[in-house]
Amino acid sequence: MDKIINFLEKNNVGIVATSENNKPHGRPQHIHLIRDGKFYFTTANVKKAYTQLKENPYIQFIVTTPDFITVRMSGKIQFTNDLNEKQLVIDNAPLVKKGYKTADNPIFEVFYLQHGEASYSNLLSGEPSKTFTF
């Protein structure tokens, strides 16, 4: 799992897949912080993504590099209202700070993936994919 964490610390922009009415929805997303076994993401509670996540909290997050290294993470997310956790995300993500300003912004939502399955593959290396449970 360390290999995946190291990869995601350098390549934190990918696609998060949600669903609505049994139809997939993908959108660009960042992992804004990795801490204590949690992978933190953000959204606004006025967006469709928020509604989709509340209705079905299972996601897949995918990052692929130009040299064909791919990480996939799947699992059930949890929202947090803990202002300390929200502040940690703001402090570690300038884009989030610019958009939401403060941890108590009423539309600012933080969610994290803490348990699930992750896979790492390198198409060019010829190595088999490695899958981890976290």
N, C-alpha and C positions, 0 to 999 in steps of 0.2 A: 504494500500500500504506500510505502514511502516513495516509490518511483512515481506513482500517480500524484501524490501531493507535490513533489518537486516539480513535476511537469506542469501542474495546474497553477503553481505559484508564478511560473514564467509565461504561461499560456492560459489566461483566465477568461478569455472571451470566447463564447461559443453559442450554441443554440439550445434553448430549453424547450422541451416539448411538453405541452399540456393537452387536455382534451375537453371537448364540449359536445354533448349529444353524440358521443361515440365517434367524433371526428377529430383528427389530430390538428394541433395548432403549434407551430414552431415560431420562436422569436429570438432575436439576439439578446444575450444576457451575459453578465459578468458574474464570476465568483468574486465578491468584494473582500472576503476575509476567510481564512482557514484558521480555526483556533479550537483547541480542546475537542478535536474530532468532529467539528461542525464545519460545513461548507455553507457560507452565508451569501444570500441573494437578496435583492430588494425589488419592490414594486410599489405602485400607488393603489390605494383602495378604490380609486375611481376608474381603474383600467379593467378591461375584460380578463386579463391574466389573473388578477386578484379573484374575480368571481369564479373563474375556472378552477383555480387552486383551492378555493373554499369548497367547491362542489366535489372535486376529485383531487386529493392532495398528493397524487402520485405523479412524478415527473421523470424525464430522462434529460440529462445535460450532456451535450456532445461537443468536443473540441477536436478539430483536425488541423494539422499544420501543413504547410506547402510540401514538406518532405514525407507526407503520408503517415505520420504518427497520429493515432486517434485514441482518445480517452472517452469512454462512455460511463456515466454514473446514473443509476436508477434507484428510486426508493420513494418513501413517503416523507413529505416535508412537514415541518412544524412551523407555525408562525410564533413570533415572540413579541410580547408587549413590554419586555424588560428594557427600560430606558438605558441601563448600562450597556446592554448588548447593542442596542441601536446606536448609542454614542460610539462604541468601538468600531462599528461599521463606518460611521461618518468620519471618524478620525483616520481610518485606513483607506478611504476611498474618496479622493478629491472630487470625482464626478458626482458622487452621491451628496457630498457636502454642498456642492454648487447647486444641485437641484432641489434638495430638501431643506437645506440650511441647519435645521435643528432636529434632535432626536424626538422631540415632542410635536413635530409637525403632524397635524391630524390626518393627512393622507399618506404619510410615510409608513410603509410596511416592510418588515424584515422577516424573512423565512430562511430556514436552514435545512439541509439534508444531513442527517447524522447516522442513519442506518440504511443500508442497502447493498447494492452490488456495483462494483466498478471493474471495468476492463481496460487493458492497455494493449494496443497492437501497433506494430510497425510493419507496414506492407513491404517495404524494401529490404528489411533485414532477413526475411525468411523465417523468423522465430514465430512460434505459435503465440496466439493471444494469451494474455495472463488475466485471470479473473480473480477478484478479491471480494470478500464479504466484509463489510465494515459496520 
